[in-house]
């Protein structure tokens, strides 16, 4: 549902089934932003975020964490792993879309 909605908003969306596939897809496709669920098989979202942030080739990539583990946990933990933003489930699509657009714009501006 999220992929469809973001595609309709004009975003090119790539999906991955787990954390390891997410990293490989990011390497292959070089997206502007990665939307990560904290609870993923293989590597969790925080591990993926940390790995992407440790690779200089991904310096411009935006990272938004999406999770239902708890508002305070997400708020405190996501920035520690390099996330630009976080969204708690259940989420409002408009709020998520606003944060995605803001992160992409900020990352593009910073890379100029």
N, C-alpha and C positions, 0 to 999 in steps of 0.2 A: 504494500500500500504506500509506504514511504517512497520507494523507488519510483513508482508511477506518478505520484504527486510532484516529486522533484523534477522528473523528466518533463512533465507538463509545464513546469515553470521555466524550462529552457536549460536545465542542467543536464550534462551528460553523466549518466550514472553507471557505475560499475559495482557489481555485487561480489562479495566474498563470503564463503561459508564459515570460515574460522580465522583466527588470528594469523596463522602462517600464510594462508591464502591472501589475506589482506595485505601483508607486507609484500608478497610477490606481485600482486596486482598493482600496488603503489609503485613498485619498481618498473613494471612493464608499461603502465599507463600514465604515470606522472600527473596525478590529478591536482587540482588547486586546493582540494580539501578532502579530508578523510573523516567520515562520521563513524565513530566507534562505539559499540556497545561494550560496557565493561565486562559483562559476563559472556565471553566467547570461548569456544573450545580451542584447544591447541595452545594459544597464547591469549591471555585476556587483553582487554582494551588498553589497560594501563601499560602492560608490557609492550604492546604494539606501539603505543604513543612514545614510550621511552626509546624504543629501537629506532623509530623514524627520526626522533629528535637528535639521536646520537650520530646520525648520518648527515654530513654536510650537504649532500645532494638534495636533501629534503628540507633545507632551511626555509624555503618559501611556502611550504605546504601548511595549510590550516588544519587544525585538529579540533573536532567537537566531540565531546564524550556524551553518550546517551545511556542512561541507566535507571534502574528502579531500586538500587541498593540503599537509597536514602539520601535525602537532600543535603544534609550536613556532611555526610561522607563524601559525596560527589563534589561538593563545593570546596572542601578542604584538600581532597586528594588529587583531583584532576589537574590543577595547576602544577602540582609537584612532578607530574609525569610529562609536562609540556603541552597540555591542552590549552587552547586559546579560549574555549568556552565549554560550558556543560549544560545539559538539559536533563531534567528529571522526568522519568515516566510516572504517571501518564503525562503527556506533554500536549501543548497547544501547537498545532501546525504553524500558525502564524508566528509564534515566538521562535520556533525552531528555524523557520525560513529567514526571519530577521537576523538571528545569530549567524546563520550560514553566510548570508550576504555580507554582514559586517566583518566577519573573519576573512573572507575572500578579499574584500576591499582593502582591509588593513594589511594583509600579507602582500598584496600587489603594490600598494603604496610604499611599504617598507623595502621592497626589492628594487625600487627605482633609484 
